[in-house]
Amino acid sequence: MTKPKPPKPILLVVDDDPDVLNAIARDLRTKYGRDHRVLRAESGQTALELLGELKEKGMPVALLLSDQRMPGMDGVTFLSLAAAEFPKAKRVLITAYADTEVAIAAINQSQVHYYLVKPWDPPEDKLFPVLNVMLEQWGESYRPGYGGLRVVGDRWSARCHTLLDFLERNRVAYEFLDIEASEEARELGDSVDPSDLPLVILRDGERLLNPDPRDLAGHIGKLETKAKEDFYDLVIVGAGPGGLSSAVYSGSEGLRTVLVERAAPGGQAGTTSFIENYFGFPAGLTGADLASYGAEQARKFGVEILTPQEAVGLRIDGPYKHLTLADGSELSSHVLMLSVGVSWTLLEAENADRFVGSGLYYGAAMTQAEQAKDQTVFMVGAGNSAGQAAMHFKSCASKVVMLVRGDSLSARMSDYLVRRIESTENIEVRLNTEIVECQGLTRLEGLGLRSKGKEAVESVRAEYLFAFLGAAPHTQWLDGLVACDERGFILTGRDLDPKVHLLDWPLEREPFMLETNVPGVFACGDARHDSVKRVASAVGEGSVSVSFMHQILAER
Ligand SMILES: Cc1cc2nc3c(=O)[nH]c(=O)nc-3n(C[C@H](O)[C@H](O)[C@H](O)COP(=O)(O)OP(=O)(O)OC[C@H]3O[C@@H](n4cnc5c(N)ncnc54)[C@H](O)[C@@H]3O)c2cc1C
């Protein structure tokens, strides 16, 4: 028997002006009607009654869109009362220009996620881009009880971790069924050889055995892995903050742009639990939100984002750059941006490699945060990223233990984080401590720790270890074509030594700032030699480089 389809998520619009109400509902139906149900209410009170009924029936409500000025109950009041019924629904206030202060205050008190100023015509520019992001964010937290995409597997298997991480970071809603813990999972996976897990069951019932992320992307339909054209003005490799910002500026300035990303838009920033120091967001924002805003903004300007898709080779033919992708296809362009970022240095402890994805995770691995609930979580590393992750895990884990080789936290961590960590009760910092061994059979079960100057190894029980140990750039695939420093970071502009790196430079002009030793090939962000490893600097470099690209395109 086929299972019933899940109900369509509901978008509820509230406005006392029937003409405006009809107009918004019509716009929403046209754009989202295929996958959503659009409901209307002419007052806050009626809308609350309707929400009560929907809650009773167990219907999913994704979005509440309310006018501010309404008789009886204003929009902010309605949205905050509605939040109690459907806390995960995205809440958007529609205001007149005069009410923007009210809207900003409501956002700060967090009853409202976003506000839109009337009029929003054309909706393609002013309404839909915002709602797309809101619905995507809601979709990420929505777990359809049945009928949605389901993953059956062992939560301690590295393959399962890779797949869930991919779905999570690309904001694809799924339900995970742990074969060790759920009867339903065991029934579904009954006929499957354990070596073929994880099993993915698509909405239409199709079953995929241990699919790789690119295969799965093809089946989900939400992600693009093939470019529409063969030739572009600009090809960008890497959709971290640097690549996304380059894409937003080049797209908005009319360059035909395609962005290639092997994991998920957002890069390292997308895995960050919380970014507090990004300009313009006094309350901070999650890395996932920053990533989805950036990707949505780039798409709005016509940029194609291919993910998961990997650049594996580069060929230069006069002024043309030809990029080889992992599926064997080629993308060509006038200009190329390398915003490939860095990845984590591996933990040097006995058996560490055996537990990657099954207890040992590099970076924050947000997928695991929910699983690590009420457990003791270990962190190794003493930079800002380790500090932020500790602050993130402190609210879900029962205890966070930071293992630090040096004798102080403040050598590499910002002062504000050190102070927060020190004043948090359930974070313990163990200085002068080194991990010498990871222990366990099929998954991480313990750590062997040694204190500085001591011989003895102490064994502690540990199921979760998150490592933040510095980084190496993703530049090996460039195969020496682009000049790099001894650690593989890309040299640009003034960092290029004319007597060493520019002997074959063919142009009269010097390389532009952020341009490599190959004319028209740029680099930005963490992968650049001597870069400041911050979101804002990657974003700044990504955007600045676009003005040089225009000059190169004009040189032709
Ligand atoms: C846990 C953590 C917390 C952090 N917190 C903060 C913070 O609070 N504030 C702050 O300012 N900074 C923070 N940072 C640093 C910040 O995230 C980075 O400086 C920033 O993401 C760098 O951006 P980027 O675009 O250069 O590279 P990345 O973000 O590393 O993105 C590079 C992208 O390129 C892709 N890629 C690489 N090679 C290829 C290839 N061959 N083909 C296709 N795609 C490829 C990768 O998959 C990746 O998505 C944090 C970093 C981490 C890890």
The ligand as an SDF file (V2000), in Angstrom:
LIG
                    3D

 53 58  0  0  0  0  0  0  0  0999 V2000
   33.6430   26.7790   12.7330 C   0  0  0  0  0  0  0  0  0  0  0  0
   34.0530   28.0980   12.1250 C   0  0  0  0  0  0  0  0  0  0  0  0
   33.6510   29.2940   12.7240 C   0  0  0  0  0  0  0  0  0  0  0  0
   33.9880   30.5290   12.1490 C   0  0  0  0  0  0  0  0  0  0  0  0
   33.5080   31.6870   12.7110 N   0  0  0  0  0  0  0  0  0  0  0  0
   33.7420   32.8820   12.1320 C   0  0  0  0  0  0  0  0  0  0  0  0
   33.1870   34.0850   12.6560 C   0  0  0  0  0  0  0  0  0  0  0  0
   32.4700   34.0780   13.6450 O   0  0  0  0  0  0  0  0  0  0  0  0
   33.4760   35.2510   12.0350 N   0  0  0  0  0  0  0  0  0  0  0  0
   34.2560   35.3090   10.9210 C   0  0  0  0  0  0  0  0  0  0  0  0
   34.4440   36.3910   10.3830 O   0  0  0  0  0  0  0  0  0  0  0  0
   34.7930   34.1820   10.3890 N   0  0  0  0  0  0  0  0  0  0  0  0
   34.5580   32.9770   10.9660 C   0  0  0  0  0  0  0  0  0  0  0  0
   35.1040   31.8260   10.4450 N   0  0  0  0  0  0  0  0  0  0  0  0
   35.9760   31.9310    9.2710 C   0  0  0  0  0  0  0  0  0  0  0  0
   35.1530   32.0750    7.9780 C   0  0  0  0  0  0  0  0  0  0  0  0
   34.1310   31.0970    7.9370 O   0  0  0  0  0  0  0  0  0  0  0  0
   36.0750   31.9670    6.7720 C   0  0  0  0  0  0  0  0  0  0  0  0
   37.0580   32.9710    6.8710 O   0  0  0  0  0  0  0  0  0  0  0  0
   35.2970   32.1430    5.4740 C   0  0  0  0  0  0  0  0  0  0  0  0
   34.2890   31.1590    5.3500 O   0  0  0  0  0  0  0  0  0  0  0  0
   36.2390   32.0590    4.2700 C   0  0  0  0  0  0  0  0  0  0  0  0
   35.4850   32.1490    3.1230 O   0  0  0  0  0  0  0  0  0  0  0  0
   36.0180   31.6130    1.7290 P   0  0  0  0  0  0  0  0  0  0  0  0
   34.9750   31.9380    0.7300 O   0  0  0  0  0  0  0  0  0  0  0  0
   37.3860   32.1030    1.4860 O   0  0  0  0  0  0  0  0  0  0  0  0
   36.2090   30.0360    1.8910 O   0  0  0  0  0  0  0  0  0  0  0  0
   35.3100   28.8690    2.4780 P   0  0  0  0  0  0  0  0  0  0  0  0
   34.2720   29.3660    3.3820 O   0  0  0  0  0  0  0  0  0  0  0  0
   36.2730   27.8610    2.9730 O   0  0  0  0  0  0  0  0  0  0  0  0
   34.5930   28.2880    1.1790 O   0  0  0  0  0  0  0  0  0  0  0  0
   35.2980   27.6330    0.1670 C   0  0  0  0  0  0  0  0  0  0  0  0
   34.3430   26.7610   -0.6140 C   0  0  0  0  0  0  0  0  0  0  0  0
   35.0170   26.2380   -1.7520 O   0  0  0  0  0  0  0  0  0  0  0  0
   34.5700   24.9120   -1.9870 C   0  0  0  0  0  0  0  0  0  0  0  0
   35.5930   24.2390   -2.7920 N   0  0  0  0  0  0  0  0  0  0  0  0
   36.8950   24.0310   -2.4820 C   0  0  0  0  0  0  0  0  0  0  0  0
   37.5310   23.4020   -3.4850 N   0  0  0  0  0  0  0  0  0  0  0  0
   36.6110   23.2230   -4.4610 C   0  0  0  0  0  0  0  0  0  0  0  0
   36.6530   22.6120   -5.7590 C   0  0  0  0  0  0  0  0  0  0  0  0
   37.7790   22.0980   -6.2530 N   0  0  0  0  0  0  0  0  0  0  0  0
   35.5170   22.5800   -6.4880 N   0  0  0  0  0  0  0  0  0  0  0  0
   34.3620   23.1110   -5.9990 C   0  0  0  0  0  0  0  0  0  0  0  0
   34.2610   23.6840   -4.7690 N   0  0  0  0  0  0  0  0  0  0  0  0
   35.3710   23.7410   -4.0260 C   0  0  0  0  0  0  0  0  0  0  0  0
   34.4330   24.3420   -0.5830 C   0  0  0  0  0  0  0  0  0  0  0  0
   33.5600   23.2360   -0.5670 O   0  0  0  0  0  0  0  0  0  0  0  0
   33.8640   25.5420    0.1740 C   0  0  0  0  0  0  0  0  0  0  0  0
   32.4490   25.5400    0.1820 O   0  0  0  0  0  0  0  0  0  0  0  0
   34.7850   30.5720   10.9800 C   0  0  0  0  0  0  0  0  0  0  0  0
   35.2120   29.3710   10.3960 C   0  0  0  0  0  0  0  0  0  0  0  0
   34.8400   28.1460   10.9460 C   0  0  0  0  0  0  0  0  0  0  0  0
   35.2700   26.8710   10.2860 C   0  0  0  0  0  0  0  0  0  0  0  0
  1  2  1  0
  2  3  1  0
  2 52  2  0
  3  4  2  0
  4  5  1  0
  4 50  1  0
  5  6  2  0
  6  7  1  0
  6 13  1  0
  7  8  2  0
  7  9  1  0
  9 10  1  0
 10 11  2  0
 10 12  1  0
 12 13  2  0
 13 14  1  0
 14 15  1  0
 14 50  1  0
 15 16  1  0
 16 17  1  0
 16 18  1  0
 18 19  1  0
 18 20  1  0
 20 21  1  0
 20 22  1  0
 22 23  1  0
 23 24  1  0
 24 25  2  0
 24 26  1  0
 24 27  1  0
 27 28  1  0
 28 29  2  0
 28 30  1  0
 28 31  1  0
 31 32  1  0
 32 33  1  0
 33 34  1  0
 33 48  1  0
 34 35  1  0
 35 36  1  0
 35 46  1  0
 36 37  1  0
 36 45  1  0
 37 38  2  0
 38 39  1  0
 39 40  1  0
 39 45  2  0
 40 41  1  0
 40 42  2  0
 42 43  1  0
 43 44  2  0
 44 45  1  0
 46 47  1  0
 46 48  1  0
 48 49  1  0
 50 51  2  0
 51 52  1  0
 52 53  1  0
M  END
$$$$
